[in-house]
Each structure stands twice: as C-alpha cells, then as structure tokens.
Amino acid sequence: MPSHYANFTARRRRATTFAPVERPAVPGSVVDAVLRFHDEEQDQGAGRTLLRLSKKRLRDAEVAAALGDQKTRAAGVAILWNERESEIIRVLEAA
C-alpha cells in the first residue's frame, strides 16, 4: 500500500508543476523613454510613484522618434520609482 501512495503523490506533483513563462526583457530604450517623457504619475505611498506615458504623449513627435518601433510596447510599460533614492524599484509591463 505505501508504494501505491508514493506513486500517486509523485504523479500529482508532476501534474501541478507549472513551467515558467519566458518573456523578453523590456528594452533599455523603452525604460529610458518612459523615465524621460512620462506625463502620468500615480502616488503609491511611501515615497513611491508609478510613471507612465499617456496615449497623447505617445503621439508626440519627440517621443515617437525616441521609441521608434517600440512605441506600442512602451504603451504597456510602467515604472515604479523611488522618490527618496531616485532609483527604479521595478519595471512593470502589461501582459
């Protein structure tokens, strides 16, 4: 009986194991553009701010030139910024 139970739990563990999803990293040019040209700021508390580019700002010639073909990807990127340390906490990208 114990061997049957061991086989059952091993099969169950394999069935619930998920493979990690590989996503390409956000290009540095997109992160740089969001930091330089952002026009939306949302206070997150504790000295943290969420920075984004609005649809209107993405249509600006200056922003479009800086982003090139990465313009649509930049629309889904947000940066969590630490005001006290003046550093990026995390780069977030919409699925």
Backbone atoms as SQL, in Angstrom:
CREATE TABLE atoms (id INTEGER PRIMARY KEY, chain TEXT, resi INTEGER, resn TEXT, atom TEXT, x REAL, y REAL, z REAL);
INSERT INTO atoms VALUES
  (1, 'A', 1, 'MET', 'N', 0.806, -1.215, 0.000),
  (2, 'A', 1, 'MET', 'CA', 0.000, 0.000, 0.000),
  (3, 'A', 1, 'MET', 'C', 0.847, 1.278, 0.000),
  (4, 'A', 2, 'PRO', 'N', 1.923, 1.351, 0.761),
  (5, 'A', 2, 'PRO', 'CA', 2.708, 2.576, 0.745),
  (6, 'A', 2, 'PRO', 'C', 3.281, 2.905, -0.632),
  (7, 'A', 3, 'SER', 'N', 3.660, 1.898, -1.431),
  (8, 'A', 3, 'SER', 'CA', 4.226, 2.180, -2.748),
  (9, 'A', 3, 'SER', 'C', 3.167, 2.792, -3.678),
  (10, 'A', 4, 'HIS', 'N', 1.931, 2.357, -3.553),
  (11, 'A', 4, 'HIS', 'CA', 0.855, 2.926, -4.355),
  (12, 'A', 4, 'HIS', 'C', 0.661, 4.408, -4.010),
  (13, 'A', 5, 'TYR', 'N', 0.693, 4.721, -2.724),
  (14, 'A', 5, 'TYR', 'CA', 0.520, 6.097, -2.280),
  (15, 'A', 5, 'TYR', 'C', 1.675, 6.967, -2.785),
  (16, 'A', 6, 'ALA', 'N', 2.913, 6.447, -2.749),
  (17, 'A', 6, 'ALA', 'CA', 4.068, 7.208, -3.228),
  (18, 'A', 6, 'ALA', 'C', 3.931, 7.510, -4.715),
  (19, 'A', 7, 'ASN', 'N', 3.470, 6.540, -5.489),
  (20, 'A', 7, 'ASN', 'CA', 3.283, 6.776, -6.918),
  (21, 'A', 7, 'ASN', 'C', 2.199, 7.813, -7.173),
  (22, 'A', 8, 'PHE', 'N', 1.133, 7.779, -6.391),
  (23, 'A', 8, 'PHE', 'CA', 0.039, 8.736, -6.536),
  (24, 'A', 8, 'PHE', 'C', 0.525, 10.161, -6.270),
  (25, 'A', 9, 'THR', 'N', 1.267, 10.359, -5.189),
  (26, 'A', 9, 'THR', 'CA', 1.731, 11.704, -4.858),
  (27, 'A', 9, 'THR', 'C', 2.741, 12.210, -5.870),
  (28, 'A', 10, 'ALA', 'N', 3.590, 11.327, -6.394),
  (29, 'A', 10, 'ALA', 'CA', 4.553, 11.742, -7.409),
  (30, 'A', 10, 'ALA', 'C', 3.827, 12.198, -8.679),
  (31, 'A', 11, 'ARG', 'N', 2.798, 11.456, -9.108),
  (32, 'A', 11, 'ARG', 'CA', 2.029, 11.853, -10.287),
  (33, 'A', 11, 'ARG', 'C', 1.303, 13.161, -10.040),
  (34, 'A', 12, 'ARG', 'N', 0.799, 13.349, -8.846),
  (35, 'A', 12, 'ARG', 'CA', 0.074, 14.571, -8.514),
  (36, 'A', 12, 'ARG', 'C', 1.017, 15.778, -8.553),
  (37, 'A', 13, 'ARG', 'N', 2.224, 15.628, -8.020),
  (38, 'A', 13, 'ARG', 'CA', 3.194, 16.715, -8.042),
  (39, 'A', 13, 'ARG', 'C', 3.553, 17.110, -9.472),
  (40, 'A', 14, 'ARG', 'N', 3.752, 16.127, -10.334),
  (41, 'A', 14, 'ARG', 'CA', 4.079, 16.421, -11.735),
  (42, 'A', 14, 'ARG', 'C', 2.927, 17.138, -12.423),
  (43, 'A', 15, 'ALA', 'N', 1.722, 16.782, -12.113),
  (44, 'A', 15, 'ALA', 'CA', 0.556, 17.375, -12.770),
  (45, 'A', 15, 'ALA', 'C', 0.358, 18.834, -12.377),
  (46, 'A', 16, 'THR', 'N', 0.790, 19.225, -11.185),
  (47, 'A', 16, 'THR', 'CA', 0.569, 20.597, -10.730),
  (48, 'A', 16, 'THR', 'C', 1.801, 21.472, -10.882),
  (49, 'A', 17, 'THR', 'N', 2.862, 20.974, -11.484),
  (50, 'A', 17, 'THR', 'CA', 4.057, 21.777, -11.696),
  (51, 'A', 17, 'THR', 'C', 3.882, 22.590, -12.968),
  (52, 'A', 18, 'PHE', 'N', 4.139, 23.879, -12.864),
  (53, 'A', 18, 'PHE', 'CA', 3.995, 24.779, -14.000),
  (54, 'A', 18, 'PHE', 'C', 5.368, 25.193, -14.499),
  (55, 'A', 19, 'ALA', 'N', 5.516, 25.243, -15.787),
  (56, 'A', 19, 'ALA', 'CA', 6.762, 25.715, -16.375),
  (57, 'A', 19, 'ALA', 'C', 6.770, 27.241, -16.357),
  (58, 'A', 20, 'PRO', 'N', 7.906, 27.848, -16.041),
  (59, 'A', 20, 'PRO', 'CA', 7.958, 29.316, -16.027),
  (60, 'A', 20, 'PRO', 'C', 7.775, 29.871, -17.443),
  (61, 'A', 21, 'VAL', 'N', 7.117, 30.998, -17.527),
  (62, 'A', 21, 'VAL', 'CA', 6.893, 31.649, -18.807),
  (63, 'A', 21, 'VAL', 'C', 8.045, 32.608, -19.058),
  (64, 'A', 22, 'GLU', 'N', 8.716, 32.423, -20.165),
  (65, 'A', 22, 'GLU', 'CA', 9.829, 33.297, -20.529),
  (66, 'A', 22, 'GLU', 'C', 9.302, 34.488, -21.312),
  (67, 'A', 23, 'ARG', 'N', 9.576, 35.685, -20.812),
  (68, 'A', 23, 'ARG', 'CA', 9.195, 36.900, -21.520),
  (69, 'A', 23, 'ARG', 'C', 10.461, 37.685, -21.793),
  (70, 'A', 24, 'PRO', 'N', 10.581, 38.244, -22.973),
  (71, 'A', 24, 'PRO', 'CA', 11.773, 39.041, -23.250),
  (72, 'A', 24, 'PRO', 'C', 11.793, 40.280, -22.362),
  (73, 'A', 25, 'ALA', 'N', 12.976, 40.658, -21.963),
  (74, 'A', 25, 'ALA', 'CA', 13.130, 41.826, -21.094),
  (75, 'A', 25, 'ALA', 'C', 12.707, 43.095, -21.827),
  (76, 'A', 26, 'VAL', 'N', 12.269, 44.074, -21.054),
  (77, 'A', 26, 'VAL', 'CA', 11.905, 45.369, -21.625),
  (78, 'A', 26, 'VAL', 'C', 13.197, 46.053, -22.076),
  (79, 'A', 27, 'PRO', 'N', 13.268, 46.498, -23.321),
  (80, 'A', 27, 'PRO', 'CA', 14.489, 47.152, -23.803),
  (81, 'A', 27, 'PRO', 'C', 14.816, 48.419, -23.003),
  (82, 'A', 28, 'GLY', 'N', 16.077, 48.678, -22.856),
  (83, 'A', 28, 'GLY', 'CA', 16.527, 49.870, -22.122),
  (84, 'A', 28, 'GLY', 'C', 16.039, 51.156, -22.746),
  (85, 'A', 29, 'SER', 'N', 15.888, 51.172, -24.069),
  (86, 'A', 29, 'SER', 'CA', 15.412, 52.387, -24.734),
  (87, 'A', 29, 'SER', 'C', 13.977, 52.718, -24.329),
  (88, 'A', 30, 'VAL', 'N', 13.168, 51.687, -24.078),
  (89, 'A', 30, 'VAL', 'CA', 11.784, 51.905, -23.637),
  (90, 'A', 30, 'VAL', 'C', 11.774, 52.439, -22.205),
  (91, 'A', 31, 'VAL', 'N', 12.574, 51.839, -21.336),
  (92, 'A', 31, 'VAL', 'CA', 12.658, 52.298, -19.945),
  (93, 'A', 31, 'VAL', 'C', 13.144, 53.744, -19.909),
  (94, 'A', 32, 'ASP', 'N', 14.173, 54.053, -20.697),
  (95, 'A', 32, 'ASP', 'CA', 14.702, 55.414, -20.761),
  (96, 'A', 32, 'ASP', 'C', 13.643, 56.404, -21.229),
  (97, 'A', 33, 'ALA', 'N', 12.877, 56.027, -22.254),
  (98, 'A', 33, 'ALA', 'CA', 11.841, 56.919, -22.782),
  (99, 'A', 33, 'ALA', 'C', 10.740, 57.168, -21.761),
  (100, 'A', 34, 'VAL', 'N', 10.344, 56.135, -21.034),
  (101, 'A', 34, 'VAL', 'CA', 9.305, 56.315, -20.013),
  (102, 'A', 34, 'VAL', 'C', 9.822, 57.239, -18.914),
  (103, 'A', 35, 'LEU', 'N', 11.069, 57.068, -18.512),
  (104, 'A', 35, 'LEU', 'CA', 11.635, 57.944, -17.476),
  (105, 'A', 35, 'LEU', 'C', 11.729, 59.391, -17.954),
  (106, 'A', 36, 'ARG', 'N', 12.152, 59.601, -19.180),
  (107, 'A', 36, 'ARG', 'CA', 12.352, 60.962, -19.690),
  (108, 'A', 36, 'ARG', 'C', 11.060, 61.670, -20.067),
  (109, 'A', 37, 'PHE', 'N', 10.118, 60.947, -20.667),
  (110, 'A', 37, 'PHE', 'CA', 8.957, 61.598, -21.257),
  (111, 'A', 37, 'PHE', 'C', 7.645, 61.354, -20.525),
  (112, 'A', 38, 'HIS', 'N', 7.658, 60.663, -19.387),
  (113, 'A', 38, 'HIS', 'CA', 6.393, 60.325, -18.723),
  (114, 'A', 38, 'HIS', 'C', 5.576, 61.583, -18.419),
  (115, 'A', 39, 'ASP', 'N', 4.275, 61.421, -18.514),
  (116, 'A', 39, 'ASP', 'CA', 3.382, 62.530, -18.173),
  (117, 'A', 39, 'ASP', 'C', 2.277, 62.096, -17.221),
  (118, 'A', 40, 'GLU', 'N', 2.287, 60.846, -16.820),
  (119, 'A', 40, 'GLU', 'CA', 1.337, 60.351, -15.817),
  (120, 'A', 40, 'GLU', 'C', 2.121, 59.873, -14.603),
  (121, 'A', 41, 'GLU', 'N', 1.726, 60.377, -13.452),
  (122, 'A', 41, 'GLU', 'CA', 2.343, 59.965, -12.189),
  (123, 'A', 41, 'GLU', 'C', 1.243, 59.591, -11.212),
  (124, 'A', 42, 'GLN', 'N', 1.365, 58.425, -10.609),
  (125, 'A', 42, 'GLN', 'CA', 0.403, 57.995, -9.596),
  (126, 'A', 42, 'GLN', 'C', 1.164, 57.717, -8.308),
  (127, 'A', 43, 'ASP', 'N', 0.830, 58.456, -7.260),
  (128, 'A', 43, 'ASP', 'CA', 1.485, 58.270, -5.971),
  (129, 'A', 43, 'ASP', 'C', 1.078, 56.915, -5.399),
  (130, 'A', 44, 'GLN', 'N', 2.063, 56.100, -5.032),
  (131, 'A', 44, 'GLN', 'CA', 1.817, 54.772, -4.474),
  (132, 'A', 44, 'GLN', 'C', 2.049, 54.738, -2.961),
  (133, 'A', 45, 'GLY', 'N', 2.425, 55.868, -2.386),
  (134, 'A', 45, 'GLY', 'CA', 2.700, 55.928, -0.963),
  (135, 'A', 45, 'GLY', 'C', 4.137, 55.527, -0.659),
  (136, 'A', 46, 'ALA', 'N', 4.605, 55.869, 0.516),
  (137, 'A', 46, 'ALA', 'CA', 5.952, 55.542, 0.999),
  (138, 'A', 46, 'ALA', 'C', 7.040, 56.049, 0.055),
  (139, 'A', 47, 'GLY', 'N', 6.819, 57.186, -0.570),
  (140, 'A', 47, 'GLY', 'CA', 7.821, 57.770, -1.448),
  (141, 'A', 47, 'GLY', 'C', 7.957, 57.091, -2.795),
  (142, 'A', 48, 'ARG', 'N', 6.949, 56.342, -3.202),
  (143, 'A', 48, 'ARG', 'CA', 6.988, 55.620, -4.470),
  (144, 'A', 48, 'ARG', 'C', 5.952, 56.190, -5.429),
  (145, 'A', 49, 'THR', 'N', 6.343, 56.258, -6.697),
  (146, 'A', 49, 'THR', 'CA', 5.470, 56.802, -7.727),
  (147, 'A', 49, 'THR', 'C', 5.490, 55.885, -8.938),
  (148, 'A', 50, 'LEU', 'N', 4.324, 55.693, -9.553),
  (149, 'A', 50, 'LEU', 'CA', 4.208, 54.905, -10.770),
  (150, 'A', 50, 'LEU', 'C', 4.229, 55.868, -11.952),
  (151, 'A', 51, 'LEU', 'N', 5.182, 55.687, -12.865),
  (152, 'A', 51, 'LEU', 'CA', 5.366, 56.573, -14.009),
  (153, 'A', 51, 'LEU', 'C', 4.912, 55.866, -15.285),
  (154, 'A', 52, 'ARG', 'N', 4.180, 56.596, -16.139),
  (155, 'A', 52, 'ARG', 'CA', 3.680, 56.039, -17.407),
  (156, 'A', 52, 'ARG', 'C', 3.651, 57.106, -18.482),
  (157, 'A', 53, 'LEU', 'N', 3.527, 56.635, -19.714),
  (158, 'A', 53, 'LEU', 'CA', 3.298, 57.513, -20.855),
  (159, 'A', 53, 'LEU', 'C', 1.820, 57.432, -21.225),
  (160, 'A', 54, 'SER', 'N', 1.181, 58.580, -21.397),
  (161, 'A', 54, 'SER', 'CA', -0.217, 58.578, -21.820),
  (162, 'A', 54, 'SER', 'C', -0.287, 58.362, -23.329),
  (163, 'A', 55, 'LYS', 'N', -1.470, 58.042, -23.831),
  (164, 'A', 55, 'LYS', 'CA', -1.656, 57.858, -25.274),
  (165, 'A', 55, 'LYS', 'C', -1.343, 59.150, -26.025),
  (166, 'A', 56, 'LYS', 'N', -1.722, 60.278, -25.434),
  (167, 'A', 56, 'LYS', 'CA', -1.458, 61.570, -26.062),
  (168, 'A', 56, 'LYS', 'C', 0.047, 61.816, -26.169),
  (169, 'A', 57, 'ARG', 'N', 0.765, 61.526, -25.103),
  (170, 'A', 57, 'ARG', 'CA', 2.215, 61.742, -25.092),
  (171, 'A', 57, 'ARG', 'C', 2.918, 60.811, -26.094),
  (172, 'A', 58, 'LEU', 'N', 2.419, 59.590, -26.255),
  (173, 'A', 58, 'LEU', 'CA', 2.998, 58.650, -27.212),
  (174, 'A', 58, 'LEU', 'C', 2.880, 59.146, -28.655),
  (175, 'A', 59, 'ARG', 'N', 1.906, 60.034, -28.924),
  (176, 'A', 59, 'ARG', 'CA', 1.734, 60.582, -30.270),
  (177, 'A', 59, 'ARG', 'C', 2.666, 61.748, -30.562),
  (178, 'A', 60, 'ASP', 'N', 3.311, 62.302, -29.536),
  (179, 'A', 60, 'ASP', 'CA', 4.249, 63.402, -29.748),
  (180, 'A', 60, 'ASP', 'C', 5.403, 62.953, -30.635),
  (181, 'A', 61, 'ALA', 'N', 5.842, 63.837, -31.516),
  (182, 'A', 61, 'ALA', 'CA', 6.918, 63.511, -32.452),
  (183, 'A', 61, 'ALA', 'C', 8.216, 63.176, -31.719),
  (184, 'A', 62, 'GLU', 'N', 8.506, 63.907, -30.664),
  (185, 'A', 62, 'GLU', 'CA', 9.738, 63.693, -29.896),
  (186, 'A', 62, 'GLU', 'C', 9.773, 62.286, -29.280),
  (187, 'A', 63, 'VAL', 'N', 8.655, 61.875, -28.705),
  (188, 'A', 63, 'VAL', 'CA', 8.557, 60.560, -28.064),
  (189, 'A', 63, 'VAL', 'C', 8.570, 59.463, -29.124),
  (190, 'A', 64, 'ALA', 'N', 7.829, 59.670, -30.203),
  (191, 'A', 64, 'ALA', 'CA', 7.782, 58.679, -31.280),
  (192, 'A', 64, 'ALA', 'C', 9.167, 58.474, -31.893),
  (193, 'A', 65, 'ALA', 'N', 9.929, 59.547, -32.038),
  (194, 'A', 65, 'ALA', 'CA', 11.281, 59.432, -32.589),
  (195, 'A', 65, 'ALA', 'C', 12.205, 58.671, -31.643),
  (196, 'A', 66, 'ALA', 'N', 12.054, 58.891, -30.344),
  (197, 'A', 66, 'ALA', 'CA', 12.901, 58.207, -29.360),
  (198, 'A', 66, 'ALA', 'C', 12.575, 56.722, -29.273),
  (199, 'A', 67, 'LEU', 'N', 11.304, 56.382, -29.451),
  (200, 'A', 67, 'LEU', 'CA', 10.884, 54.988, -29.295),
  (201, 'A', 67, 'LEU', 'C', 10.966, 54.175, -30.583),
  (202, 'A', 68, 'GLY', 'N', 10.760, 54.811, -31.709),
  (203, 'A', 68, 'GLY', 'CA', 10.784, 54.083, -32.972),
  (204, 'A', 68, 'GLY', 'C', 9.712, 53.012, -33.017),
  (205, 'A', 69, 'ASP', 'N', 10.112, 51.776, -33.343),
  (206, 'A', 69, 'ASP', 'CA', 9.145, 50.687, -33.467),
  (207, 'A', 69, 'ASP', 'C', 8.719, 50.102, -32.120),
  (208, 'A', 70, 'GLN', 'N', 9.262, 50.597, -31.026),
  (209, 'A', 70, 'GLN', 'CA', 8.903, 50.121, -29.683),
  (210, 'A', 70, 'GLN', 'C', 7.762, 50.930, -29.055),
  (211, 'A', 71, 'LYS', 'N', 7.130, 51.771, -29.840),
  (212, 'A', 71, 'LYS', 'CA', 6.076, 52.662, -29.330),
  (213, 'A', 71, 'LYS', 'C', 4.906, 51.897, -28.719),
  (214, 'A', 72, 'THR', 'N', 4.461, 50.838, -29.368),
  (215, 'A', 72, 'THR', 'CA', 3.317, 50.087, -28.840),
  (216, 'A', 72, 'THR', 'C', 3.700, 49.349, -27.554),
  (217, 'A', 73, 'ARG', 'N', 4.923, 48.882, -27.481),
  (218, 'A', 73, 'ARG', 'CA', 5.361, 48.198, -26.257),
  (219, 'A', 73, 'ARG', 'C', 5.454, 49.189, -25.098),
  (220, 'A', 74, 'ALA', 'N', 5.917, 50.398, -25.369),
  (221, 'A', 74, 'ALA', 'CA', 6.048, 51.410, -24.327),
  (222, 'A', 74, 'ALA', 'C', 4.698, 51.798, -23.736),
  (223, 'A', 75, 'ALA', 'N', 3.625, 51.638, -24.513),
  (224, 'A', 75, 'ALA', 'CA', 2.286, 51.973, -24.016),
  (225, 'A', 75, 'ALA', 'C', 1.883, 51.092, -22.843),
  (226, 'A', 76, 'GLY', 'N', 2.446, 49.893, -22.745),
  (227, 'A', 76, 'GLY', 'CA', 2.096, 48.976, -21.662),
  (228, 'A', 76, 'GLY', 'C', 3.114, 48.904, -20.547),
  (229, 'A', 77, 'VAL', 'N', 4.093, 49.814, -20.552),
  (230, 'A', 77, 'VAL', 'CA', 5.156, 49.789, -19.543),
  (231, 'A', 77, 'VAL', 'C', 4.916, 50.868, -18.492),
  (232, 'A', 78, 'ALA', 'N', 5.122, 50.495, -17.243),
  (233, 'A', 78, 'ALA', 'CA', 5.070, 51.446, -16.129),
  (234, 'A', 78, 'ALA', 'C', 6.308, 51.222, -15.268),
  (235, 'A', 79, 'ILE', 'N', 6.789, 52.289, -14.659),
  (236, 'A', 79, 'ILE', 'CA', 7.981, 52.201, -13.820),
  (237, 'A', 79, 'ILE', 'C', 7.608, 52.627, -12.404),
  (238, 'A', 80, 'LEU', 'N', 7.933, 51.766, -11.446),
  (239, 'A', 80, 'LEU', 'CA', 7.757, 52.103, -10.040),
  (240, 'A', 80, 'LEU', 'C', 9.041, 52.792, -9.595),
  (241, 'A', 81, 'TRP', 'N', 8.930, 54.062, -9.236),
  (242, 'A', 81, 'TRP', 'CA', 10.070, 54.931, -8.971),
  (243, 'A', 81, 'TRP', 'C', 10.140, 55.291, -7.487),
  (244, 'A', 82, 'ASN', 'N', 11.327, 55.210, -6.920),
  (245, 'A', 82, 'ASN', 'CA', 11.553, 55.584, -5.529),
  (246, 'A', 82, 'ASN', 'C', 12.023, 57.036, -5.505),
  (247, 'A', 83, 'GLU', 'N', 11.182, 57.929, -4.997),
  (248, 'A', 83, 'GLU', 'CA', 11.498, 59.356, -4.959),
  (249, 'A', 83, 'GLU', 'C', 12.662, 59.661, -4.022),
  (250, 'A', 84, 'ARG', 'N', 12.717, 59.000, -2.886),
  (251, 'A', 84, 'ARG', 'CA', 13.769, 59.282, -1.889),
  (252, 'A', 84, 'ARG', 'C', 15.157, 58.935, -2.391),
  (253, 'A', 85, 'GLU', 'N', 15.277, 57.795, -3.054),
  (254, 'A', 85, 'GLU', 'CA', 16.577, 57.313, -3.527),
  (255, 'A', 85, 'GLU', 'C', 16.841, 57.657, -4.992),
  (256, 'A', 86, 'SER', 'N', 15.831, 58.194, -5.684),
  (257, 'A', 86, 'SER', 'CA', 15.916, 58.495, -7.113),
  (258, 'A', 86, 'SER', 'C', 16.398, 57.288, -7.911),
  (259, 'A', 87, 'GLU', 'N', 15.667, 56.179, -7.731),
  (260, 'A', 87, 'GLU', 'CA', 16.026, 54.947, -8.436),
  (261, 'A', 87, 'GLU', 'C', 14.789, 54.143, -8.796),
  (262, 'A', 88, 'ILE', 'N', 14.956, 53.296, -9.800),
  (263, 'A', 88, 'ILE', 'CA', 13.878, 52.414, -10.237),
  (264, 'A', 88, 'ILE', 'C', 13.739, 51.273, -9.252),
  (265, 'A', 89, 'ILE', 'N', 12.512, 51.025, -8.811),
  (266, 'A', 89, 'ILE', 'CA', 12.231, 49.869, -7.955),
  (267, 'A', 89, 'ILE', 'C', 11.901, 48.669, -8.828),
  (268, 'A', 90, 'ARG', 'N', 11.017, 48.873, -9.797),
  (269, 'A', 90, 'ARG', 'CA', 10.593, 47.765, -10.666),
  (270, 'A', 90, 'ARG', 'C', 10.039, 48.331, -11.978),
  (271, 'A', 91, 'VAL', 'N', 10.275, 47.586, -13.057),
  (272, 'A', 91, 'VAL', 'CA', 9.684, 47.904, -14.357),
  (273, 'A', 91, 'VAL', 'C', 8.561, 46.907, -14.567),
  (274, 'A', 92, 'LEU', 'N', 7.361, 47.420, -14.778),
  (275, 'A', 92, 'LEU', 'CA', 6.170, 46.586, -14.959),
  (276, 'A', 92, 'LEU', 'C', 5.706, 46.665, -16.398),
  (277, 'A', 93, 'GLU', 'N', 5.257, 45.525, -16.915),
  (278, 'A', 93, 'GLU', 'CA', 4.741, 45.501, -18.284),
  (279, 'A', 93, 'GLU', 'C', 3.423, 44.744, -18.313),
  (280, 'A', 94, 'ALA', 'N', 2.436, 45.353, -18.990),
  (281, 'A', 94, 'ALA', 'CA', 1.121, 44.709, -19.120),
  (282, 'A', 94, 'ALA', 'C', 1.261, 43.452, -19.960),
  (283, 'A', 95, 'ALA', 'N', 0.452, 42.465, -19.619),
  (284, 'A', 95, 'ALA', 'CA', 0.518, 41.176, -20.348),
  (285, 'A', 95, 'ALA', 'C', 0.024, 41.311, -21.761);
